[in-house]
Amino acid sequence: MSLLFPVVLLVLWTANCINIGIFDAGSTGTRLKIYQFDGNTLTSQLTFKHHELNKNIPKKGIHEQSNSEIESTIDELVRKAIEIQPDMLLAFYGTAGMRSVPANIQNSILDRVRDCLKKYNLFDVKVLEGNEEALYSLKSFEHYLPWEDDFSIVDMGGRSVQIIHKRGSLIRVNSLEMGIINSTCKQQNNKVKSIIDGLLKGRSDNLLTEVESSNQHSGKRLNSEILIKGTDCREIKEKGIKVYECEEKSIFNSFIDRKNAKVKSNESTANKIDNFHHFRIITKFNNKDQINNKSFLASSDLTKSQDNSNIECIDSFFDMSHLEKQSPTKKVFLLSFYEEILTSTKNITLKRLFENYNSFCSKNSDEKCTKLYYSLKFLEKLGINESVELILVNKLYNIDISWSLGIALEIKRMNEDALSNNGVDRLKLNT
């Protein structure tokens, strides 16, 4: 039986005690969790974050690392785990960051991980689907709070959000590839909008003749990245005069003001999160010198703006129309990023959080405010009533509701089954 989440698992077990370590290869870094069970009781847990072991390295997902960086990350975390438990079973799972890259790159990374871990007892190596993350989080929740039967869980990570609704025996899960990293979209949008507005007004050195938009499904990469695909210039004749026409191709989300742009689009809803818009900007020059002196747009120009005062981008980013409408649940449990950015643990409501945001961020426009607004707007767009109780469950109860614990519980169960069915003292490797 294979496991379904991005993680590395390390296990040492005896008849009554089992130690399980989990590498969580997320989009903002790689971490290792070690769980110790005595029977059905979780007796201890430790978490090691790679960027905290080595202060000289930035937070970076394993999908963004070179082969040597991957090897260093795995080696440092495994060595730290061995100091605690020298006999371990290992398994590796990647999450949203890994899901965002093509299959061939995923496979290359997984092969590299297998090679790094081949001298250890390796149990499993794979990339988890978002819905699998959600179901394992639910498994860990029910381990601690089995009496709860009418609730929602919102787990916001770096590049994805898992949403779980449970009412009695009815369970619905959704996974959206739009985590907290996407909160930078409005920074990028402000720059794009100013560029387009400037072109439409006709700057002195160029003339906008055409802006075309076509919708293209972006697959799983539902984020706000902006790319300039290149510039192509050609010589043409217009009214007998030789001119040069240059075409700039760019891709960005559909957050610009469409009232001023000549946009050809069959999309009835402008702000679908699953569509990028491709724009073709054609600029004419009278001579080659103008072309040489023209500074064409660069991707760095589109991302360096740090103006966080405009919240229109985030307001328009969320379109939850494709999600099945859910009747309100009594409680909403918040995980991951919400636990990092929110401090209160009791009597939290969306109304109160927005009041706190308006009070604190009215005179501030830093990154924290951007992310806070993004995370609150996400809850609002989900249809969560402003008065429903929001609970930071891990902070409130000092427990660990996470997909990684859910997997640890599953491994423990598999080990118990192996012992009872075969009389063996450890799981069969599955690599």
C-alpha positions in Angstrom: 0.0 0.0 0.0 1.5 3.3 -1.0 1.1 6.6 0.9 -0.3 9.7 -0.6 1.5 12.8 0.7 4.7 14.8 0.1 6.8 13.7 3.0 9.7 11.6 4.2 8.9 9.1 6.9 11.3 7.6 9.3 10.2 4.7 11.5 11.6 2.7 14.3 9.2 0.3 16.1 9.0 -2.4 18.7 6.0 -4.4 19.8 4.4 -1.4 21.7 6.4 1.6 20.6 6.9 3.1 17.2 8.9 6.2 16.1 7.9 7.8 12.8 9.7 10.6 11.2 8.2 12.6 8.3 10.0 14.8 5.8 7.5 17.4 4.6 8.8 18.7 1.2 6.7 21.8 0.9 6.7 24.9 -1.3 8.5 27.1 1.3 11.0 24.6 2.6 11.7 21.1 3.8 11.0 20.0 7.3 11.3 16.8 9.3 8.8 15.7 11.9 9.4 12.7 14.2 6.5 11.2 16.0 6.7 8.7 18.9 3.7 6.5 19.7 3.3 4.2 22.6 0.3 2.2 21.6 -2.4 4.6 20.5 -0.8 7.5 22.4 1.4 10.1 20.8 4.0 10.6 23.5 6.3 13.1 21.8 7.1 14.9 18.6 9.9 17.0 17.2 10.2 19.2 14.2 13.4 20.2 12.3 13.3 22.8 9.6 16.2 22.8 7.1 16.5 26.6 6.9 16.8 26.7 10.7 19.5 24.1 10.8 21.5 26.2 8.4 20.9 29.9 8.9 22.9 30.8 5.7 20.3 29.3 3.3 17.0 30.9 2.3 13.6 29.2 2.5 13.3 27.3 -0.7 11.1 24.4 -1.9 12.9 21.3 -2.9 11.5 21.8 -6.4 13.6 25.0 -6.6 16.8 23.4 -5.5 19.8 22.1 -7.5 20.8 18.5 -7.2 23.6 19.4 -4.7 21.1 21.4 -2.6 18.6 18.5 -2.6 21.4 16.2 -1.4 22.5 18.6 1.3 18.9 19.2 2.5 18.1 15.4 2.8 21.5 14.6 4.4 21.4 17.3 7.0 17.8 16.4 8.1 18.5 12.6 8.1 21.6 13.1 10.2 19.7 15.2 12.7 17.0 12.4 12.9 19.6 9.7 13.4 20.9 11.5 16.4 17.5 10.8 18.0 16.6 7.5 16.4 19.4 5.6 14.6 17.1 2.9 13.3 14.5 4.5 11.0 12.2 3.8 8.1 12.2 6.6 5.6 9.6 7.9 3.2 9.4 11.1 1.1 6.4 13.0 -0.1 6.3 16.3 -2.0 3.3 18.7 -1.8 2.1 21.8 -3.8 5.5 23.0 -4.8 6.3 19.6 -6.4 2.9 19.5 -8.0 3.6 22.9 -9.7 6.4 21.5 -11.9 6.1 19.2 -14.9 6.1 15.4 -14.4 9.6 14.9 -15.8 11.0 17.3 -13.3 9.1 15.7 -10.5 10.4 12.3 -11.5 14.0 13.7 -11.6 13.7 15.1 -8.1 12.2 11.9 -6.8 15.0 9.8 -8.3 17.5 12.1 -6.7 15.8 11.7 -3.3 15.8 7.9 -3.7 19.5 8.0 -4.5 20.2 10.1 -1.4 18.2 7.8 0.9 19.2 4.4 -0.6 21.5 3.5 2.3 18.6 3.9 4.7 15.4 1.9 5.2 13.4 3.7 2.6 9.6 3.0 2.7 8.1 5.3 0.0 8.9 8.3 -2.2 6.1 10.2 -4.1 4.2 13.4 -4.7 0.9 13.8 -2.9 -2.2 15.1 -4.5 -4.0 18.0 -2.7 -7.1 16.0 -1.8 -4.9 13.4 -0.2 -3.3 16.1 2.0 -6.8 17.1 3.0 -7.9 13.6 3.9 -4.8 12.9 6.0 -5.3 16.2 7.9 -8.9 15.0 8.6 -7.5 11.7 9.9 -5.3 13.5 12.3 -8.1 15.8 13.4 -10.4 12.8 14.1 -7.6 11.2 16.1 -7.7 14.1 18.6 -11.2 15.3 18.4 -13.4 12.3 17.4 -16.6 13.9 18.9 -16.7 16.8 16.5 -19.1 16.1 13.7 -20.1 19.5 12.2 -17.1 21.6 11.2 -14.8 22.8 8.4 -11.0 22.8 8.2 -9.1 25.4 6.1 -5.4 24.6 5.8 -3.5 27.3 3.9 0.0 26.4 2.8 2.5 28.1 0.6 1.1 27.1 -2.8 -2.2 25.3 -2.0 -5.2 25.4 0.3 -7.1 22.3 1.5 -10.7 22.8 2.5 -12.6 20.1 4.4 -16.3 20.1 5.3 -17.6 17.4 7.6 -21.3 17.0 8.7 -22.0 13.7 10.3 -21.0 11.0 7.8 -20.8 13.4 4.9 -17.3 14.6 4.0 -16.3 16.9 1.2 -12.8 18.0 0.4 -11.3 20.5 -2.1 -7.7 21.5 -2.8 -6.9 24.8 -4.6 -3.5 25.6 -5.9 -3.6 29.1 -4.5 -1.7 29.4 -1.3 -0.3 32.3 0.6 2.5 32.8 -2.0 -0.2 34.1 -4.3 -0.8 37.1 -2.1 2.0 38.9 -4.1 -0.4 39.0 -7.1 -1.5 42.6 -6.4 2.1 43.8 -6.2 2.6 42.5 -9.7 -0.8 43.7 -10.9 -0.2 47.3 -9.9 2.9 47.3 -12.2 1.2 45.6 -15.1 -1.7 48.0 -14.9 0.5 51.0 -14.9 2.4 49.7 -17.9 -0.7 48.9 -19.9 -2.3 52.3 -18.9 0.9 54.1 -20.1 0.9 52.3 -23.4 -2.8 53.0 -24.0 -2.3 56.7 -23.4 0.4 56.7 -26.1 3.8 57.5 -24.6 6.0 59.7 -26.8 8.3 56.9 -28.0 5.6 54.4 -29.1 2.1 53.9 -30.3 -0.1 51.1 -29.1 -2.0 49.7 -32.1 -3.4 46.5 -30.8 -3.9 44.7 -27.5 -5.4 41.2 -27.9 -6.4 38.8 -25.1 -7.0 35.1 -25.4 -7.8 32.8 -22.6 -5.5 29.9 -21.9 -6.0 27.4 -19.2 -3.0 27.4 -17.0 -3.2 23.8 -15.8 -2.1 23.3 -12.2 -0.1 26.5 -12.0 -2.9 28.7 -10.8 -0.7 31.5 -9.5 0.0 35.1 -10.3 3.3 34.8 -12.1 4.0 37.3 -14.8 6.3 36.5 -17.7 7.5 38.4 -20.7 7.8 35.9 -23.5 10.0 38.0 -25.8 10.0 40.7 -28.4 9.9 40.3 -32.2 10.5 43.2 -34.5 9.9 43.3 -38.3 10.1 45.9 -41.0 6.9 47.0 -42.7 5.7 49.8 -45.0 2.8 52.0 -44.0 1.6 54.7 -46.4 4.8 54.3 -48.4 7.0 54.9 -45.3 9.3 52.3 -43.9 8.5 51.6 -40.2 9.4 48.9 -37.7 6.7 47.0 -35.9 7.7 45.3 -32.6 5.5 42.8 -30.8 5.9 42.2 -27.1 4.2 39.1 -25.7 3.3 38.9 -22.1 1.3 36.7 -19.8 -0.5 37.8 -16.7 -3.6 37.3 -14.8 -6.7 39.1 -15.7 -6.5 41.8 -13.1 -6.1 44.9 -15.3 -8.7 47.5 -15.8 -10.5 46.3 -19.0 -12.5 49.5 -19.5 -9.5 51.2 -21.2 -8.2 48.2 -23.1 -9.3 46.8 -26.5 -9.7 43.2 -25.3 -11.0 40.5 -27.5 -12.3 37.8 -25.1 -15.0 35.2 -25.0 -14.7 34.8 -21.3 -17.9 36.0 -19.6 -16.2 36.2 -16.2 -13.1 38.3 -16.3 -11.4 37.1 -13.2 -11.5 33.3 -13.4 -8.6 32.0 -11.4 -8.0 29.1 -13.8 -7.3 31.3 -16.7 -4.3 33.4 -17.7 -4.5 36.1 -20.3 -2.0 36.4 -23.1 -1.5 40.0 -24.4 0.1 41.0 -27.6 1.3 44.5 -27.6 2.4 45.9 -31.0 4.5 49.1 -31.0 5.6 51.0 -34.1 8.9 52.9 -34.5 10.0 55.2 -37.3 13.6 54.0 -37.4 15.9 51.4 -35.9 17.5 53.8 -33.5 14.2 54.1 -31.7 14.1 50.3 -31.4 17.6 50.2 -30.0 16.9 52.9 -27.5 13.6 51.4 -26.4 13.7 49.5 -23.1 11.4 46.5 -23.6 9.5 45.2 -20.7 11.4 42.7 -18.5 9.9 40.3 -16.0 11.9 41.9 -13.2 10.1 45.2 -14.0 6.8 43.5 -13.4 7.6 42.0 -10.0 9.7 44.7 -8.2 6.8 47.0 -7.3 6.1 46.8 -3.6 3.1 49.0 -3.5 0.7 47.1 -1.2 -1.9 49.8 -0.8 -4.3 48.6 -3.5 -6.4 45.5 -2.5 -8.4 45.3 -5.7 -6.3 42.5 -7.1 -6.9 40.2 -4.2 -10.6 41.1 -4.2 -10.9 40.0 -7.8 -8.5 37.0 -7.5 -10.9 34.6 -5.7 -13.6 33.0 -7.7 -15.1 30.1 -5.8 -18.0 29.6 -8.2 -16.7 26.2 -9.2 -16.9 24.9 -5.7 -20.1 23.2 -4.6 -22.0 25.4 -2.2 -21.8 24.2 1.4 -24.3 25.0 4.2 -22.5 26.7 7.1 -20.8 24.5 9.7 -20.8 25.4 13.3 -17.0 25.8 13.6 -14.1 26.4 11.2 -10.6 25.1 12.3 -7.7 27.0 10.8 -4.3 25.4 10.1 -0.8 26.2 8.8 -0.4 29.8 7.7 -3.3 31.0 9.8 -1.5 29.8 12.9 1.6 31.8 11.9 -0.1 35.1 11.3 -3.0 35.1 13.9 -2.2 35.4 17.6 -5.6 35.0 19.4 -6.8 31.5 20.1 -10.3 32.1 21.5 -13.5 33.9 20.4 -12.2 34.6 16.9 -14.7 35.6 14.1 -14.1 36.8 10.6 -15.7 40.1 11.6 -13.3 40.7 14.4 -10.3 39.7 12.3 -11.2 42.2 9.6 -11.6 44.9 12.3 -8.1 44.0 13.6 -6.8 44.2 10.0 -8.4 47.6 9.4 -7.0 48.9 12.7 -3.5 47.6 12.3 -3.0 47.9 8.5 -4.8 51.2 7.8 -1.4 52.9 8.2 0.8 50.0 7.2 1.2 48.3 3.8 3.9 45.7 4.6 4.0 42.1 3.4 2.3 40.9 6.6 -0.7 43.1 5.9 -0.9 41.8 2.4 -0.8 38.2 3.5 -3.3 38.8 6.3 -5.8 40.4 3.9 -5.3 37.6 1.4 -6.0 35.0 4.0 -9.0 36.7 5.4 -10.5 37.5 2.0 -10.1 33.8 1.2 -12.3 32.8 4.1 -14.8 35.5 3.1 -15.0 34.2 -0.4 -15.5 30.7 0.8 -18.8 31.9 2.2 -17.8 31.7 5.9 -20.3 33.7 8.0 -18.6 36.6 9.7 -19.9 35.5 13.1 -19.0 31.8 12.9 -16.4 30.6 15.4 -12.8 30.4 14.0 -10.5 28.1 15.9 -6.7 27.9 15.8 -6.9 24.3 16.8 -3.2 23.5 17.3 -2.5 26.6 19.3 -5.6 26.2 21.4 -5.2 22.5 22.3 -1.4 22.3 21.9 -1.8 19.4 19.4 -0.7 18.8 15.8 -3.5 18.6 13.2 -1.6 18.0 10.0 -1.4 15.7 7.0 2.0 14.5 8.3 0.5 13.2 11.5 -2.3 11.6 9.5 0.3 9.7 7.5 2.2 8.7 10.7 -1.1 7.3 12.1 -1.6 5.4 8.8 2.0 3.9 9.0 1.3 2.9 12.6 -1.8 1.1 11.6 -0.1 -0.6 8.7 2.6 -1.8 11.1 0.1 -3.2 13.5 -1.6 -5.0 10.7 1.7 -6.5 9.5 2.4 -7.7 13.0 -1.0 -9.3 13.5 -1.2 -10.9 10.1 2.3 -12.0 9.4 4.1 -12.0 12.8 6.8 -9.7 11.3 8.4 -6.9 13.2 8.5 -4.3 10.5 6.7 -3.1 7.4 7.8 -4.3 4.0 9.5 -1.6 2.0 7.6 -0.1 -0.9 10.1 1.6 -3.2 
